[in-house]
Amino acid sequence: MTRKPPPQHGERRCYLRGCRRPECVEANKRYCKQYRLATVHAPLRVDASAAVRRLAHWANQGYSHTQIAAVAKINAPEVSKLLTGKQTSISLAHARRIQTAHDPSGAPYHAMTDATGTIRRGRALYAIGYPLYRIAQDIPMNANDLGRLLMLESATVRQSIANGMAALYQRLSGTLGPSHLAVCAARRLRWDSPIAWDDDSVDDPAAIPDVTGFCGTDRGWWTHRIEDIPVCTACETAHAEWLAAVKHVGRAERSRLLGRAKAEASGRGAAIAENARELLALGETYETAAARIGVSRNHLQQELLRHPEQQLDTAA
């Protein structure tokens, strides 16, 4: 009976006895690979084209590589390599995970939307005293990037940024911020405060800020001047058109028309505030009081602020 020769370095038998010299480790690897090829019928790696198409579908919807990796249960660097073409094959297990994964949920990180509402909300918060760094930290967004967005009026913004700004605006637009410098800078830049926008108009690119309740008309221009509110572009345009329309009217008639226009604007705000306080005292809400007077809720609140209730001193 012949005995087997003792294991030699470079053989798998030597590896199994505990040797970890490089040649023994390599011999074990060769054996394992040959065993898999001989016994496993499914390929170890497959073409990645089908997986890439599904990953690209999600990426085109605006989902980030991290969001995609979370639902596909693979790592984000592999998602990046597959989408950029640096990796053309994929393990069978990962291919199955991608094909059977549910679509990502939540807001796509890279999805873009119209920036109109985000810019208006950011400017409005700045106009009531919230500095850029305070606005940016809750969106979240870099303060410098926010400044460029508000100044340069980008056409689009990430959906996640728009959602963050909308939530922050909902929370802070009813209270004044701490920065007087922001208020002064916004006034110089002619940025409108929250009272210029209704909830249903702030996202509408065609809407104009309505600070007076009559913005876009000559009456609005007079209200700006009487109430010492910076005149908006729409009212400047409307007043210029009104002046052009009465340019050829006689001096006396023109003076009469100017006086009447000024008079119509001068008493309107105080009357709205007085009527609103009476309705509120009777139990009406701001919405119903505004509807009965015929103005928007924002306009009603604005006039209440401009015309505070006069407290009469009583004799002791």
Secondary structure, DSSP 8 states (H G I E B T S, - for coil): --------TTSHHHHHTT---HHHHHHHHHHHHHHHHHH--S-SEEE-HHHHHHHHHHHHTT--HHHHHHHHTS-HHHHHHHHHTS--EEEHHHHHHHHH-----S--TT-EEE-HHHHHHHHHHHHTT--HHHHHHTTT--HHHHHHHHHHT-SEEEHHHHHHHHHHHHHHTTS--S-HHHHHHHHHHT---GGG--TTTTT-TT----SSS-TTSHHHHHHHHHTT----HHHHHHHHHHHHHTTTS-HHHHHHHHHHHHHHHHTHHHHHHHHHHHHHHTT--HHHHHHHHTS-HHHHHHHHHHS---------
